[in-house]
Amino acid sequence: MLRALVDDLARIREHEIVTTAAPGVHIDVSDGVKIVTLPSLSKDFDRLVSSVDGVWLVAPEMDRCLERLAKRVERCGKVLLGPGSEAIRHASDKAALARSLRNVGVSYPSTTLLSRDGDATTAARLLGYPVVVKPRRGAGCCGVSLARNDRELQRSVVRARAASENASILLQRYVPGVAASVSLLAGGGRAVALAVNRQRVSHAKQFAYRGGTTPFDHPMSDLARETAVRVVELFPGLRGYVGVDLVLTKTDAVVIEVNPRLTTAYLGVRAVTKQNVAALAIAACDGIIPRTLRLRGCARFTAAGRIETVSASSVLR
């Protein structure tokens, strides 16, 4: 995903691109892209940020990593090519998201916030099994699992707490359906949906993201687009490329979470359009939102960022 983003930024040919890498990690990038090895994210990160004009962060919400990095960029007085720290904080809080969406009538799973001393068994029985147990803030299905009974619940709670930066975790009523996401561009308080994406998610014991397909034709695809736009526009600080995860049922599009960052579906979207999605995202940060994005064909991609197939037409899968 990072390599794809850097390549797209380099193709704009209007900027000098600098990307970071951990010690010992090789990144195959376009000619002219400078790679800086960062042994840590302490003073090295701040010095690098101070030397550039704009920063596009690629980081998870776990342990508030993305939010904290965004704050550091803001303190350096540099332009964030993506959501601001406050928008990240609000949008990535799944407990707060439940309240926000309920207030505007957007479908969201019944949710209970469980404190360190909370009674998980009672909460799960009130919601009704099966329940999804997850960290309050997280990404990539880390710490997320499905509990079908009291015994599975205890294991799920342990996993979620281990992946959480604090004692608070969420229990949600499981919504059967098709896992999907919507890729969007946002800025200036407006948003446009680029594509609906099928997600391959397994949940035998723990949830695991396996990649996806872009675009995804489903009877609820139009509703998914409309719902995702409504949700993103609730957070005016969301800018650039963002994603919304949903479950598509036979009659509804149920929002699961907001991803205030680049998502793996970016790989699929860029593979089925001739437009430079990174350039569109930068323009969106300035409030320049395209009406739509013309997609050609269908791309299947893995969680590791590999494009498996690109076909001439989109299909229902």
Long-range contacts (C-beta under 8 A, 24 or more apart in sequence): 1-58, 1-262, 1-264, 1-266, 1-267, 1-305, 2-27, 2-58, 3-27, 3-28, 3-29, 3-305, 4-266, 4-267, 4-270, 4-305, 5-56, 5-58, 5-262, 5-266, 5-278, 6-30, 6-33, 8-270, 8-276, 8-277, 8-278, 8-279, 9-56, 9-278, 11-276, 12-276, 12-278, 12-279, 12-282, 18-48, 18-52, 20-45, 20-48, 41-69, 45-69, 45-72, 46-72, 46-76, 49-73, 49-76, 49-78, 50-76, 50-78, 52-78, 53-78, 53-79, 54-78, 54-79, 54-80, 54-81, 55-79, 55-80, 55-81, 56-80, 56-81, 56-82, 56-240, 56-262, 57-82, 57-261, 58-261, 58-262, 59-261, 60-138, 60-139, 60-140, 60-142, 60-261, 61-88, 61-92, 61-137, 61-138, 61-139, 61-259, 61-260, 61-261, 62-135, 62-137, 62-138, 62-139, 62-142, 62-163, 62-165, 63-137, 63-165, 64-89, 64-92, 64-137, 64-165, 66-92, 66-260, 66-261, 67-92, 79-285, 80-239, 80-285, 81-239, 81-240, 81-281, 81-282, 81-285, 82-239, 82-240, 82-241, 82-242, 82-260, 82-261, 82-262, 82-281, 82-285, 83-235, 83-237, 83-238, 83-239, 83-240, 83-242, 83-260, 83-261, 84-237, 84-239, 86-237, 87-235, 87-236, 87-237, 87-238, 87-239, 87-260, 88-237, 88-260, 88-261, 90-235, 90-237, 91-235, 91-238, 91-242, 91-258, 91-260, 92-137, 92-257, 92-258, 92-259, 92-260, 93-136, 93-137, 94-134, 94-136, 94-137, 94-170, 94-257, 95-136, 95-168, 95-170, 97-255, 97-257, 97-258, 100-234, 101-231, 101-234, 101-255, 104-230, 104-234, 106-227, 106-230, 106-231, 106-255, 107-227, 107-252, 107-253, 107-254, 107-255, 108-254, 108-255, 108-256, 109-172, 109-173, 109-174, 109-175, 109-254, 109-256, 110-172, 110-173, 111-170, 111-171, 111-172, 111-173, 112-170, 112-171, 112-172, 113-168, 113-169, 113-170, 114-157, 114-168, 114-169, 114-170, 114-171, 115-167, 115-168, 116-167, 116-168, 120-153, 120-154, 120-157, 120-171, 121-150, 121-153, 123-171, 124-150, 124-153, 124-171, 127-171, 127-172, 127-173, 128-173, 129-174, 130-174, 131-171, 131-172, 131-173, 131-174, 132-170, 132-171, 132-172, 132-173, 132-174, 132-207, 133-157, 133-159, 133-160, 133-169, 133-170, 133-171, 133-172, 134-160, 134-169, 134-170, 134-172, 135-160, 135-163, 135-164, 135-165, 135-169, 135-170, 136-164, 136-166, 136-168, 136-169, 136-170, 137-164, 137-165, 138-163, 138-164, 139-259, 140-209, 140-303, 141-201, 141-206, 141-207, 141-208, 141-209, 144-206, 144-207, 145-203, 145-205, 145-206, 145-207, 146-174, 146-203, 146-207, 159-206, 175-247, 175-249, 175-254, 175-256, 176-247, 176-249, 177-247, 177-248, 177-249, 177-250, 177-254, 178-218, 178-247, 178-248, 178-249, 179-245, 179-246, 179-247, 180-216, 180-218, 180-224, 180-245, 180-246, 180-247, 180-248, 180-253, 181-212, 181-243, 181-244, 181-245, 181-246, 181-259, 181-263, 181-265, 182-224, 182-225, 182-227, 182-228, 182-243, 182-244, 182-246, 183-214, 183-241, 183-243, 183-263, 183-265, 183-266, 183-269, 184-228, 184-229, 184-232, 184-241, 184-242, 184-243, 184-244, 185-240, 185-241, 185-242, 185-280, 185-281, 185-284, 185-289, 185-290, 186-232, 186-233, 186-238, 186-239, 186-240, 186-242, 186-284, 186-289, 187-239, 187-240, 187-283, 187-284, 187-285, 187-286, 187-287, 187-288, 187-289, 188-286, 188-287, 188-289, 189-233, 189-236, 190-233, 190-287, 190-289, 191-228, 191-229, 191-232, 191-233, 191-238, 191-242, 191-289, 192-229, 192-289, 192-290, 192-291, 192-292, 192-293, 193-224, 193-225, 193-226, 193-228, 193-229, 194-269, 194-277, 194-292, 194-293, 195-265, 195-268, 195-269, 195-272, 195-293, 195-295, 196-221, 196-224, 196-225, 197-265, 197-268, 197-269, 198-317, 199-245, 209-264, 209-303, 210-302, 210-303, 211-264, 211-300, 211-301, 211-302, 211-303, 211-304, 211-308, 212-264, 212-265, 212-268, 212-300, 212-301, 213-268, 213-298, 213-299, 213-300, 213-301, 213-317, 214-265, 214-268, 214-269, 214-271, 214-272, 214-295, 214-298, 214-299, 214-301, 215-268, 215-272, 215-295, 215-298, 215-314, 216-314, 216-316, 216-317, 217-314, 217-315, 217-316, 218-248, 218-316, 219-248, 219-250, 220-248, 220-249, 220-250, 220-251, 220-252, 220-253, 221-248, 223-252, 223-253, 224-248, 224-253, 227-253, 227-255, 228-255, 231-255, 231-258, 232-258, 235-260, 239-284, 239-285, 240-281, 240-282, 240-284, 240-285, 241-266, 241-277, 241-278, 241-281, 241-284, 264-301, 264-303, 264-305, 265-301, 267-299, 267-301, 267-305, 267-307, 268-299, 268-300, 268-301, 268-307, 269-293, 269-295, 271-299, 271-301, 271-307, 271-310, 272-296, 272-297, 272-298, 272-299, 272-310
